[in-house]
Amino acid sequence: MPLLLRTVARRAAPVLRARAVCQRASIYTKPAKDTVGPLETVIGISVFAVAILGPSGWILSHLEDYKSRE
């Protein structure tokens, strides 16, 4: 059985490696086309903060309502 596994591994390994070697990432690093202003930055951060902290704040403020079993 080990001889069979070694034979299969010897034949399959180069084929599997050849596919992995051909894949290349296309990452380009260039400066941004447009600059992001301070107002846009504040709006973006505010939207993310409300989206993340809003639901948890809602749950914490209504925690007593969730504790009651009516």
N, C-alpha and C positions, 0 to 999 in steps of 0.2 A: 504493500500500500504506500509506504513512503516513497518508493521509486516512482510510482505513478504520479504522486503529488509533485515531486520534483520535476518530472517531465512536463507536466501541465504548467507549472510555475515558470519554467524556463521559456516556454513558448508564449505564455500570456504576458509576462512581465514587459518585454520590449514593446508590445502592442499598446499596453496601457500607458507606458511611459511616453511613447511617441505622441499620444493625444495630449498629455499634460504639458509637454514641452512646447507644443504649437500654440497654446493659449497665451495671449499677451494682453496686459491691461493697457487701455488707451487713456492715460491720464495726462492732461495738458495743464501746465501751470502758466497762467497769464494773469496780468492785472485785470481787475474788474472793468467792464465796459462803462458802467455808470457808477458814480460814487453814491453811497447811501448817506443821506443827511441825518442830522440829529433828531429831527421830528419823526422820520420814518423808523429810526432805531427805537425811540421811546414808544411809539405805537406798537411795534413788533414785540418788544419785551412785555408791554402791558397785556397784549392779547395772549401771549404764552402764559403769563402769570395768572390771568383770570381763568384760562382754560385748565391749568393744572391745579390751582389752589381753590377755585370756585366750588367744585363738587365736594371737596373735603371740608371746606368751610361750611357749606350747607349742611352736611351730615353732622358736623360737630355742633352747630348751632341748634339743630333739632334732635339732639341726642336723647333728651328726656322724652320726646314723643315716641322715639323708637323703643325705649325701654318699657313703656306701658303696653300691657297685653289686653287690649280691648277688642 
